[in-house]
């Protein structure tokens, strides 16, 4: 066989890829005499890759379905069919044992995909329940666990899915950290104003400004969080699922803006009424909280659309694993 730079010879001991003219393995020094040329062809772009590669060096596509492994003969000990390449030395003498490196890769791939399906399932439940007051706490915990499963299983599919998952989860983490500091800053600002202001009437205008800034920051962080939810399953989404993800994000964006426009005047009015007398009156604040809860129920629309989109992405993940819903 003439030398060909696109063909590699797999070491029988360590599995490293070597030049077809090499006499000994460049990784461990084992003799390559009798080793069969072996390559991994990409089913997407046709490029060749070293044995054991999981992603194409040219286009990044997943290679688990592109490995042209020699099929074992029908009977134990039978020779390979005429014209077939010799089996890698990692096969048993009876040719009934798959190479360990590929068996291990398949097991890792299956585990990762199972984690992805579990993570998507938990996020679907989180979206379905997240808009309900008080129950949203449980939904948030389930969603957090689901994100952990998705992160752990991000290598189960192609590199595109991995990138979207990492990007979306990182963006969500940033919004959570920002929300924490915004809330802490708001509490300390109000407490500081209350200590330095002598009368409730003069405190009213200051607190109104703090409330306005807090609500605007919260709305912006909510919008960024919605965009992160679009990214997370995007690598598994077909065109229809992608449309659902963007529709859910658009719903969330519109509802956030509308609720913010309606709530801001109510906040200013409630704060002014609560601090208009000589003592603090919690009645207007309680009424505002009730109204905010009612407006918050509008989140059911983007939440359910997100749940539908994630369900479709989960179905795609199950198809990749060969399972059925």
Secondary structure, 3 states (H helix, E strand, C coil): CCCCCCCEEECCCCCCEEECCCCECCCCCCECCCCCEECEECCCCCCEECCCCCECCCCCCECCCCCCCCCCCCCCCCCCCCCCCCCCCCCCCCCCCCCHHHHHHHHHHHHHHHHHHHHHHHHHHHHHHCCCCCHHHHHHHHHHHHHHHHHHCHHHCCHHHHHHHHHHHHHHHHHHHHHHHHHHHHHHHHHHHHHHCCCHHHHHHHHHHHHHHHHHHHHHHHHHHHHHHHHHCHHHCCHHHHHHHHHHHHHHHHHHHHHHHHHHHHHHHHHHHHCCCCCCCCHHHHHHHHHHHHHHHHHHHHHHHHHHHHHHHHHHHHHHHCCCC
